[in-house]
Each structure stands twice: as structure tokens, then as C-alpha cells.
Amino acid sequence: MVQRRIPRIKDLAPLMKFKAPELNAKKRRLDAALTIADLRAIAKRRTPKAAFDYTEGAAEAEISLGRARQAFEDIEFHPSILRDVSTVSTGWDVLGAPVAQPFGIAPTGFTRMMQTEGEIAGAHAAARAGIPFALSTMGTTSIEDVKAANPNGRNWFQLYMWKDRDRSMALVDRAAKAGYDTLLVTVDVPVAGARLRDKRNGFSIPPALTLGTVVNALPRPEWWINFLTTEPLSFASLDRWSGTVADLLDTMFDPTVDFEDLAWIKAQWPGKVVVKGVQNLDDAKRLVDLGVDGITLSNHGGRQLDRAPIPFHLLPQVAREVGAHTEVHLDTGIMSGADVVASIALGARFTMIGRAYLYGLMAGGEAGVDRTIAILSEQVARTMRLLGVNALEELNPGHVTQLSRLQPVASQLVAAAEAAPARKTPARRASVSASATVTGTPVKRAPKEAIAEQP
């Protein structure tokens, strides 16, 4: 029988330790965020719906985005035990220069619309963390101001080729003169995707003060105070715009851009060239022949073609086929350091975060971006330790299995294979390669419990 007694003060004293309250509300809420999902929840509370949905949303039914995130959930790690992991190195060289982490900040448009500190906050945080910061053509801070915010770090400039070629190349020239080391040429936007959330929200530049936006702003006064009391939105690429986002994009983007144009752009740029938006193996091979320094497997965060290939599924085959000739980078769907580690293990040299960065920005400005980077960095290091590796170079495909939910219907593969000889274009042949793929990943039989029924 348990013997009970009245507790003595000297026994209670060691248990009665009260943490000093944190008086800084921003620090308090950011310290409480342990995952990117936590930062997202804070961001949603603090940001008007139209701006938050611009970050959160994707094209049409948002199937591509959901599948990309699901792909990272559907992995199995294979750790090794009894390894000395007292120290781990999370950095290596990317495009010929060192990075402290295998991830960087992706180019995002209209960033100061999400939170007034915008790209400057991202550039400062990237500089402190020793990771690259990429400025979008549609960014809301000038090329020169971002360079001033990150004078000694890695600055990359993301280019959309406009119908006005001279204006596009003037931006490239400005970025080169400012000392940006890498040009990210985005090639998956011949026209704007159908981003239905933005249409339903009436999202415009600048945001319209309708009755709905005023009602939505009432519980978020800080965002509106910041927006109305700081410099009006201007862009890396144009001075002002008044209208919807879709109208702006369709006015600017050039649907005629082809491989010859890309070669011409590459000839104008003195630094490294990475092509972003690659979604099949044949295009990756053509880009290698063109001599680019890197390719980014990406479906634009699911914001362009819905039901596009899943970049993480494409990764193993593309890395195996072209990784010895050019760097393979990856974005879309990354929400944790474990996602980053899995990508490196399957052949990526580098990854980029977009929404995760913006969630941190919306949750707490520059301090929020710092928190995003800290969360991901801690998760990268912890995942590496638990896998039993000390450095990124030790990660390999044996550490990760991609479990399969979506598999191509066998009859479609057979029909495509039979039709392949009659098709002339390389892009057509890529869809029915010897590995029998639809997404670019060799079709393998997954464990029974990992396969969902075909819809």
C-alpha cells in the first residue's frame, strides 16, 4: 500500500520554478512557434485574407500543391545507428561558393504586400544565416536596395522574360552591375496560372479598400497601419501598377520565349545561370547541352499548371541522369528540414523555400524570417544526426524511400509506349522513357499499405 504524507516546503521548492515572463509580444509569439505550420497559423491571424491567400493559394483546384506536399509526407527514412554525430556540417558549395545550409530564400512577388518589411527583411536574415537570397522580377524592393541590405552575401536575381525584351535585359544589366552572382531564369510562366483565390478575393495592386477588406482589417490593425504609413509599393521591375495581379502578369509575360532566347539571355549574363521551372527529363538534358550551371525542378509552387508533375518525384531520375553535368535544385512543397534532407539525399544540391519564408515574414517581419531559418536549420541538423550522418556529402538515396500513392495506369503506359516511335518531339519521347514514368520517377511497386486506390 502506498504511504502518503503532507509535502514539506523543502520538497516543493525545487519544483516551484517560474519562468520570467517575456514582455516582448513579437518575441513571445515567435518563440512559441516550433514548426513552419506554427508560423503559418500566426501569419493567418495577422494578415488580411487577400494577402494571405496570395501566399497560400495555388492554381485552379490546388491539386499540384497538395500533391507536392503529400510527396514529402510519403517518405520513409533509413537511419544508421551507432555513429558519432556529435558534430554535423550542414553547408557545402552551391554554384561555386559556400552556403551554410542546403536551402535558400526563393524569389517571391509582391512581398511587401505580405508584410511591410518585405525583401529587406529576407535579405538581412539570409545574410546572417549565410544562405542565398533571391529577388523576384515581381519583387517590391529595388535590385540596388536588396544588394545594400545584403552587401557581402549571395544575391540571386530571378528573371521573367517580358514582351518588352529591352526592359527585361535592363534589369539583368542592373543586377550584374550590383554584383548579383546568379541569374534564375523562370521558364514555366508563358501566361499566368488561374489563381482562383486571388480572383475571388478581388486581389489587386494596390489592395482596394472595399467594405469586405475593411471588415477583414478590423482585427488586423497593425498590418494596415504599416501598409498606410510606409512607402507605397514599388517594384524591382516597374514603378507602379494599378489593377489585378492576373492582368499585370498577362500584360508582361512573353509566351514566345524558347531555347534560343534562353541561350541569348545566358550570353548576356556574366555569372551563374540557373533555369527554374523544369518539369521533365528531356528538358533537363537540353538545358545541360545549353551549358546552364543549374536547373531547378519546380512547378512554381503549384501556381501555374494544376496537376503538373511533382518535383520531388522527378528528382531521383533527373539527378541520376544529369546531376554529374549540372547542379539540380528543387522547390515546391518544402515545409520542414526533413524535406530538405530528403531532397539532398535523393540528389538535389540545393533547395529553395518560398511560402515557409513568407509565413515567417507575415508572422513577425525580419524576426519572423529569422525564426523560419532557425526552425529549418535545427530540423536539418537533427534529421542528419538521427540518420547517422555528419555531412551533406554522406546523404545518399539509400537513406530515403519514396512511398507511392499515385501510380500511372498500366494501360495508359502501354498505349503511350506503342505510340512513341511515331512521335517526333523530344518532349513527347520523354513521357514514355524506358523507365515507364509519368512524373519522371521510375514506377516501382510500393508496399501494399502505401498504395491508395485509383480514383
URTAFEN-V733050 format. One record per pair of residues at least 4 apart in sequence whose ideal C-beta (glycine too) atoms are under 8 Angstrom apart, sorted by the first residue. I is the first residue (numbers start at 0). J is the second residue. D is the distance in whole Angstrom. If there is no record, write none. Layout:
# URTAFEN-V733050
((I J D) (I J D))
This chain:
# URTAFEN-V733050
((6 10 5) (6 11 6) (7 11 7) (8 12 6) (10 14 8) (11 15 6) (21 26 6) (21 27 4) (21 30 7) (22 27 8) (23 27 6) (24 28 6) (25 29 6) (25 363 5) (25 364 8) (25 366 6) (26 30 6) (26 366 7) (27 31 7) (28 32 7) (28 41 6) (28 362 7) (28 363 7) (29 38 8) (29 41 8) (29 362 7) (29 363 5) (29 366 6) (29 367 6) (29 370 5) (31 37 7) (32 37 4) (32 38 5) (32 41 6) (32 362 7) (32 370 6) (32 374 7) (33 37 6) (33 374 7) (34 38 7) (34 335 7) (34 374 6) (35 39 6) (35 334 5) (35 335 6) (35 355 5) (35 358 6) (35 359 8) (35 371 7) (35 374 6) (35 375 7) (36 40 7) (36 334 7) (37 41 7) (38 42 6) (38 355 8) (38 358 4) (38 359 5) (38 362 5) (38 367 7) (38 370 7) (38 371 6) (38 374 7) (39 43 6) (39 55 8) (39 354 8) (39 358 4) (39 362 8) (40 44 7) (41 45 6) (41 358 8) (41 361 8) (41 362 4) (41 363 7) (41 367 8) (42 46 6) (42 51 7) (42 54 8) (42 357 8) (42 358 5) (42 359 8) (42 360 8) (42 361 4) (42 362 5) (42 367 8) (43 51 6) (43 55 8) (44 219 8) (45 219 6) (45 221 7) (45 222 6) (45 361 6) (45 362 7) (46 50 5) (46 51 4) (46 113 7) (46 114 7) (46 219 7) (46 222 6) (46 361 5) (47 51 7) (47 206 7) (47 212 7) (47 215 5) (47 216 6) (47 219 6) (47 222 6) (47 223 8) (48 52 6) (48 200 6) (48 215 5) (49 53 7) (49 197 8) (49 200 4) (49 201 7) (49 202 5) (49 206 6) (49 212 7) (49 215 8) (50 54 7) (50 112 5) (50 113 6) (50 202 8) (50 206 7) (50 222 8) (50 361 8) (51 55 6) (51 113 8) (51 361 7) (52 56 5) (52 196 4) (52 197 7) (52 200 6) (52 202 7) (53 109 7) (53 112 7) (53 113 7) (53 194 8) (53 196 7) (53 197 6) (53 200 8) (53 202 6) (53 244 7) (54 107 8) (54 113 6) (54 354 6) (54 357 5) (54 358 7) (54 361 7) (55 196 7) (55 354 7) (56 61 7) (56 194 6) (56 195 8) (56 196 4) (56 197 7) (56 302 8) (57 61 4) (57 63 6) (57 64 4) (57 192 8) (57 194 7) (57 300 6) (57 301 4) (57 302 5) (57 305 7) (58 63 7) (58 192 4) (58 193 5) (58 194 6) (58 195 8) (58 301 6) (58 302 5) (58 303 6) (58 304 7) (58 305 5) (59 192 7) (59 193 5) (59 195 6) (59 305 4) (60 305 6) (61 65 6) (61 301 6) (61 305 7) (62 66 6) (62 301 8) (62 305 5) (62 306 5) (63 67 6) (63 298 5) (63 301 4) (63 304 7) (63 305 5) (63 306 6) (63 307 5) (63 309 8) (63 331 8) (64 68 7) (64 300 6) (64 301 3) (64 302 8) (64 331 8) (64 332 7) (65 69 6) (65 301 8) (66 70 6) (66 309 5) (66 405 7) (67 71 8) (67 298 7) (67 300 8) (67 301 6) (67 309 5) (67 310 7) (67 311 7) (67 331 5) (67 332 3) (68 72 7) (68 332 4) (68 334 7) (69 73 6) (69 404 7) (70 74 8) (70 309 5) (70 311 4) (70 312 6) (70 332 7) (70 401 7) (71 311 6) (71 332 6) (71 333 7) (71 334 7) (71 335 8) (71 337 8) (71 338 4) (71 341 7) (73 401 7) (73 402 4) (73 403 7) (73 404 6) (73 449 7) (74 341 5) (74 399 6) (74 400 7) (74 401 6) (74 402 7) (75 399 7) (75 400 4) (75 402 6) (76 337 8) (76 341 7) (76 382 8) (76 385 8) (76 386 6) (76 398 6) (76 399 6) (77 386 8) (77 397 6) (77 398 5) (77 399 7) (77 400 7) (78 385 6) (78 386 5) (78 387 5) (78 398 8) (79 386 7) (79 387 4) (79 388 8) (80 387 6) (81 387 8) (82 387 4) (82 388 7) (82 389 8) (83 389 8) (84 383 7) (84 384 4) (84 387 6) (84 388 7) (84 389 6) (86 389 6) (87 380 5) (87 383 5) (87 384 6) (87 388 7) (87 389 5) (87 390 7) (88 389 7) (88 390 4) (88 391 7) (89 99 7) (89 100 5) (89 101 7) (89 376 7) (89 379 5) (89 380 6) (89 383 7) (89 391 7) (90 97 6) (90 98 6) (90 99 5) (90 100 6) (90 101 8) (90 129 7) (90 391 8) (91 97 7) (91 98 7) (91 101 7) (91 390 8) (91 391 5) (91 392 7) (92 96 6) (92 97 6) (92 98 7) (93 97 8) (93 98 5) (93 101 8) (93 103 8) (93 131 7) (93 326 7) (93 348 6) (93 349 5) (94 180 7) (94 181 6) (94 271 5) (94 273 7) (94 292 6) (94 293 6) (94 326 6) (94 349 8) (95 271 7) (96 153 6) (96 180 7) (97 129 8) (98 103 7) (98 129 7) (98 130 6) (98 131 6) (98 153 7) (98 349 7) (99 128 6) (99 129 3) (99 130 6) (100 128 7) (100 129 7) (100 130 5) (100 339 8) (100 372 8) (100 375 7) (100 376 6) (100 379 6) (101 339 6) (101 340 8) (101 342 8) (101 343 5) (101 347 8) (101 348 8) (101 349 6) (101 350 6) (101 379 7) (101 391 6) (102 130 7) (102 333 7) (102 339 5) (102 349 7) (102 350 5) (102 351 7) (102 352 6) (102 375 6) (102 379 8) (103 125 7) (103 130 5) (103 131 4) (103 132 7) (103 133 7) (103 153 7) (103 155 8) (103 349 7) (103 350 8) (103 351 6) (103 352 8) (104 121 5) (104 124 8) (104 125 5) (104 130 7) (104 131 7) (104 132 5) (104 133 6) (104 351 7) (104 352 6) (104 353 8) (104 356 5) (104 368 8) (105 133 6) (105 330 6) (105 351 4) (105 352 6) (105 353 4) (105 356 7) (106 133 4) (106 134 6) (106 135 4) (106 136 8) (106 138 7) (106 155 8) (106 157 4) (106 183 6) (106 185 8) (106 353 8) (107 113 8) (107 135 6) (107 138 7) (107 353 6) (107 356 7) (107 357 6) (108 135 5) (108 136 8) (108 137 3) (108 138 7) (108 139 8) (109 113 7) (109 137 6) (109 139 6) (109 204 7) (109 232 8) (109 244 7) (110 114 8) (110 117 4) (110 118 5) (110 121 7) (110 135 8) (110 138 6) (110 139 5) (110 140 7) (110 357 7) (110 360 7) (111 115 6) (111 116 8) (111 117 3) (111 118 7) (111 139 4) (111 140 7) (111 232 6) (112 139 7) (112 204 7) (112 206 7) (112 232 7) (113 117 7) (113 357 5) (113 360 6) (113 361 5) (114 120 7) (114 222 7) (114 225 7) (114 360 5) (114 361 5) (114 364 6) (114 367 8) (115 222 8) (115 225 4) (115 226 6) (115 229 5) (115 364 8) (116 120 4) (116 360 7) (116 364 4) (116 365 6) (117 121 7) (117 138 8) (117 139 5) (117 140 6) (117 360 8) (118 122 6) (118 132 8) (118 134 6) (118 138 5) (118 139 7) (118 140 4) (118 144 8) (118 145 5) (118 148 8) (119 123 6) (119 140 6) (119 144 7) (119 145 7) (119 148 5) (119 365 8) (120 124 6) (120 360 6) (120 364 5) (120 365 4) (120 367 8) (120 368 5) (121 125 6) (121 132 6) (121 356 6) (121 360 7) (121 368 6) (122 126 6) (122 132 5) (122 134 8) (122 145 5) (122 148 4) (122 149 4) (122 152 8) (122 154 7) (123 127 7) (123 148 6) (123 149 7) (123 365 6) (123 368 8) (124 128 6) (124 365 6) (124 368 4) (124 369 5) (124 371 8) (124 372 6) (125 130 5) (125 131 7) (125 132 4) (125 149 6) (125 152 6) (125 153 8) (125 372 8) (126 132 8) (126 148 7) (126 149 4) (126 151 7) (126 152 4) (127 369 7) (128 369 8) (128 372 5) (128 376 7) (129 152 7) (130 153 7) (130 372 7) (131 152 7) (131 153 4) (131 154 7) (131 155 5) (131 181 7) (132 145 7) (132 149 6) (132 152 7) (132 153 7) (132 154 6) (132 155 7) (133 154 8) (133 155 4) (133 156 7) (133 157 5) (133 183 6) (133 351 7) (134 138 5) (134 140 7) (134 142 7) (134 145 5) (134 154 7) (134 155 7) (134 156 6) (134 157 7) (134 174 8) (134 179 8) (134 235 6) (135 157 5) (135 235 7) (136 156 8) (136 157 6) (136 158 6) (136 159 5) (136 170 7) (136 235 6) (136 236 5) (137 159 7) (137 234 7) (137 235 7) (137 236 7) (138 145 8) (138 234 7) (138 235 4) (138 236 8) (139 232 5) (139 233 7) (139 234 6) (139 235 7) (140 144 5) (140 145 5) (140 148 8) (140 235 6) (141 145 7) (141 233 7) (141 235 6) (142 146 7) (142 156 7) (142 170 7) (142 173 5) (142 174 5) (142 177 5) (142 179 7) (142 235 6) (143 147 6) (143 173 7) (143 177 6) (144 148 6) (145 149 6) (145 154 6) (145 235 8) (146 150 6) (146 154 6) (146 177 4) (146 178 6) (146 179 7) (149 153 8) (149 154 6) (153 180 6) (153 181 7) (154 177 8) (154 178 7) (154 179 5) (154 180 7) (155 179 6) (155 180 7) (155 181 4) (155 182 7) (155 183 6) (155 273 8) (156 170 7) (156 171 7) (156 174 4) (156 179 5) (156 181 7) (156 182 6) (156 183 7) (157 182 8) (157 183 4) (157 184 8) (157 185 6) (157 275 7) (158 167 7) (158 170 7) (158 171 6) (158 182 6) (158 183 7) (158 184 5) (158 185 7) (158 264 7) (159 167 7) (159 185 6) (159 188 6) (159 251 7) (159 252 6) (160 164 7) (160 167 5) (160 184 7) (160 252 8) (160 253 5) (160 256 5) (160 260 7) (160 264 7) (161 166 6) (161 167 5) (161 251 5) (161 252 7) (161 253 6) (162 251 7) (162 252 7) (162 253 5) (163 167 7) (163 251 8) (164 168 6) (164 253 8) (165 169 6) (166 170 7) (166 236 8) (167 171 7) (168 172 6) (168 264 8) (168 267 6) (169 173 7) (170 174 6) (170 235 7) (170 236 6) (171 175 6) (171 182 7) (171 264 7) (171 267 6) (171 268 6) (172 176 6) (172 267 8) (173 177 6) (174 179 4) (174 182 7) (175 179 7) (175 268 7) (175 269 6) (175 270 7) (179 270 7) (180 270 5) (180 271 6) (181 270 6) (181 271 4) (181 272 7) (181 273 6) (181 292 8) (182 264 8) (182 268 5) (182 270 6) (182 271 7) (182 272 5) (182 273 7) (183 273 5) (183 274 8) (183 275 5) (183 295 7) (184 261 6) (184 264 6) (184 272 7) (184 273 7) (184 274 5) (184 275 7) (185 275 5) (185 276 5) (185 299 8) (186 256 7) (186 261 7) (186 274 6) (186 275 7) (186 276 5) (186 277 8) (187 275 8) (187 276 3) (187 278 7) (187 297 7) (187 298 7) (187 299 5) (187 303 5) (187 304 8) (188 192 8) (188 248 7) (188 252 5) (188 276 7) (188 299 7) (188 303 6) (189 252 6) (189 253 8) (189 254 4) (189 256 7) (190 248 8) (190 249 6) (190 252 6) (190 254 6) (191 244 8) (191 245 5) (191 248 4) (191 249 5) (191 252 7) (191 303 8) (192 299 7) (192 302 5) (192 303 4) (192 304 7) (192 305 8) (193 198 8) (193 305 8) (194 198 7) (194 244 7) (194 245 7) (194 302 6) (195 199 6) (196 200 6) (196 202 8) (197 202 4) (197 243 7) (197 244 6) (197 245 7) (198 202 8) (198 243 8) (198 245 7) (201 207 6) (201 209 7) (201 211 8) (201 243 8) (202 206 7) (202 243 7) (202 244 6) (203 207 5) (203 241 8) (203 242 6) (203 243 5) (203 244 7) (204 232 7) (204 240 5) (204 241 7) (204 242 7) (204 243 8) (204 244 6) (204 247 7) (205 231 7) (205 232 6) (205 241 7) (206 212 6) (206 226 8) (207 212 7) (208 212 6) (208 213 6) (209 213 7) (210 214 6) (211 215 6) (212 216 6) (213 217 7) (215 219 7) (216 220 7) (216 222 7) (216 223 5) (219 223 7) (220 224 6) (221 225 6) (222 226 6) (223 227 6) (224 228 6) (225 229 6) (231 239 8) (232 239 8) (233 238 6) (233 239 7) (234 238 7) (234 239 8) (234 240 7) (240 247 5) (242 246 5) (242 247 6) (243 247 7) (244 248 6) (245 249 6) (246 250 6) (247 251 6) (248 252 6) (255 260 8) (256 260 5) (256 261 7) (257 261 7) (258 262 7) (258 285 6) (258 289 7) (259 263 7) (260 264 6) (261 265 6) (261 274 7) (261 286 8) (261 289 7) (262 266 7) (262 289 6) (263 267 7) (264 268 7) (264 272 8) (265 272 5) (265 289 7) (265 290 7) (265 291 7) (268 272 6) (271 292 4) (271 293 7) (272 291 5) (272 292 5) (272 293 8) (273 291 7) (273 292 6) (273 293 4) (273 294 7) (273 295 6) (273 326 8) (273 328 7) (274 286 5) (274 291 5) (274 293 8) (274 294 5) (274 295 7) (275 294 8) (275 295 4) (275 297 6) (275 328 8) (275 330 8) (276 295 7) (276 297 5) (276 298 8) (276 299 6) (276 303 8) (277 282 5) (277 283 5) (277 286 7) (277 294 5) (277 295 7) (277 296 6) (277 297 7) (277 317 8) (278 282 7) (278 296 7) (278 297 8) (278 298 6) (278 307 6) (278 308 5) (278 310 8) (278 313 7) (278 439 8) (279 283 7) (279 308 7) (279 313 7) (279 426 7) (279 429 5) (279 430 7) (279 439 6) (280 284 6) (280 313 8) (280 316 6) (280 317 6) (280 320 6) (280 321 8) (280 429 5) (280 432 7) (280 439 6) (281 285 7) (281 425 5) (281 426 5) (281 428 7) (281 429 3) (282 286 6) (282 426 7) (282 429 8) (283 287 7) (283 294 5) (283 317 5) (283 320 7) (283 321 5) (283 327 8) (284 288 7) (284 320 7) (284 321 6) (285 289 7) (285 425 7) (286 291 5) (286 294 5) (286 325 7) (287 291 7) (287 294 8) (287 321 5) (287 324 5) (287 325 5) (291 325 6) (292 325 6) (292 326 7) (293 325 6) (293 326 4) (293 327 7) (293 328 6) (293 348 7) (293 349 8) (294 317 8) (294 321 7) (294 325 6) (294 326 8) (294 327 6) (294 328 7) (295 328 4) (295 329 7) (295 330 6) (295 351 7) (296 310 4) (296 311 8) (296 313 5) (296 314 6) (296 317 6) (296 327 7) (296 328 7) (296 329 5) (296 330 8) (296 331 8) (296 347 8) (297 310 6) (297 329 7) (297 330 5) (297 331 5) (298 303 7) (298 304 7) (298 307 4) (298 308 6) (298 309 8) (298 310 6) (298 331 5) (299 303 4) (299 307 8) (299 331 7) (300 330 7) (300 331 5) (300 332 8) (300 353 6) (300 354 7) (301 305 7) (301 307 7) (301 331 7) (301 332 8) (303 307 7) (308 312 7) (308 313 6) (308 437 8) (308 438 5) (308 439 6) (309 313 7) (309 331 8) (309 332 8) (309 438 5) (310 314 7) (310 329 5) (310 330 7) (310 331 5) (310 332 7) (311 329 7) (311 331 8) (311 332 7) (311 341 8) (311 342 7) (311 345 8) (311 401 8) (312 401 7) (312 438 4) (312 439 6) (312 440 4) (313 317 5) (313 438 6) (313 439 4) (313 440 7) (314 318 6) (314 327 7) (314 329 6) (314 342 7) (314 345 5) (314 346 6) (314 347 6) (314 440 8) (315 319 6) (315 345 5) (315 346 6) (315 396 7) (315 401 7) (315 440 6) (315 441 8) (316 320 6) (316 434 7) (316 436 7) (316 439 5) (316 440 6) (316 441 6) (317 321 6) (317 322 7) (317 327 6) (317 346 8) (317 439 6) (318 322 4) (318 327 5) (318 345 7) (318 346 2) (318 347 7) (319 346 7) (321 325 6) (321 327 7) (322 326 8) (322 327 5) (322 346 5) (322 348 8) (326 348 4) (326 349 7) (327 346 6) (327 347 6) (327 348 6) (328 347 6) (328 348 6) (328 349 4) (328 350 7) (328 351 7) (329 333 8) (329 342 5) (329 347 4) (329 349 8) (329 350 5) (329 351 7) (330 350 6) (330 351 4) (330 352 7) (330 353 7) (332 338 7) (333 338 4) (333 339 6) (333 342 7) (333 350 6) (333 351 8) (333 352 6) (333 355 7) (334 338 6) (334 354 8) (334 355 6) (335 339 7) (335 375 7) (335 378 5) (336 340 6) (336 374 7) (336 375 5) (336 376 7) (336 377 7) (336 378 3) (336 379 4) (336 380 8) (336 381 7) (336 382 6) (337 341 6) (337 378 6) (337 382 5) (338 342 6) (338 350 8) (339 343 7) (339 350 5) (339 375 7) (339 378 8) (339 379 5) (340 344 6) (340 379 6) (340 382 4) (340 383 6) (340 386 7) (340 394 7) (341 345 6) (341 398 8) (341 399 5) (342 347 4) (342 350 5) (343 347 6) (343 348 8) (343 350 8) (343 391 6) (343 394 5) (344 394 4) (344 395 6) (344 396 6) (344 398 4) (344 399 5) (345 396 6) (345 399 6) (345 401 8) (346 396 7) (352 356 5) (352 371 7) (352 375 7) (353 357 7) (354 358 6) (355 359 7) (355 371 6) (355 375 7) (356 360 6) (356 368 6) (356 371 6) (357 361 6) (358 362 6) (358 367 8) (358 371 7) (359 363 7) (359 367 4) (359 368 5) (359 369 8) (359 370 5) (359 371 3) (359 372 8) (360 364 7) (360 365 8) (360 367 6) (360 368 5) (360 371 8) (361 367 7) (362 367 4) (362 370 7) (363 367 3) (363 370 7) (364 368 8) (365 369 7) (366 370 6) (367 371 7) (368 372 7) (369 373 6) (370 374 6) (371 375 6) (372 376 6) (373 377 6) (374 378 6) (375 379 6) (376 380 7) (377 381 6) (378 382 6) (379 383 6) (380 384 6) (381 385 6) (382 386 6) (383 388 5) (383 389 8) (383 391 8) (383 394 7) (384 388 8) (386 394 7) (386 398 6) (388 393 4) (388 394 6) (388 398 8) (389 393 6) (394 398 6) (401 440 7) (402 445 5) (402 446 7) (402 449 4) (403 443 7) (403 445 4) (403 449 6) (403 450 6) (404 449 7) (404 450 7) (404 451 5) (405 438 8) (405 451 8) (406 442 6) (406 445 8) (406 450 7) (406 453 8) (407 411 6) (407 412 5) (407 435 7) (407 436 7) (407 437 4) (407 442 6) (408 412 7) (408 453 7) (409 413 6) (410 414 6) (411 415 6) (411 437 8) (412 416 6) (412 431 7) (412 435 5) (412 437 8) (412 442 8) (413 417 6) (414 418 6) (415 419 6) (415 430 6) (415 431 4) (416 431 5) (416 435 7) (418 422 6) (418 431 8) (419 427 7) (419 428 6) (419 431 5) (422 427 4) (422 428 6) (423 427 7) (424 428 7) (425 429 6) (426 430 8) (427 431 8) (428 432 7) (430 436 8) (430 437 7) (431 435 7) (432 436 6) (434 441 4) (434 442 7) (435 441 7) (435 442 5) (436 440 6) (436 441 6) (436 442 6) (437 442 8) (445 449 4) (445 450 5) (446 450 8))
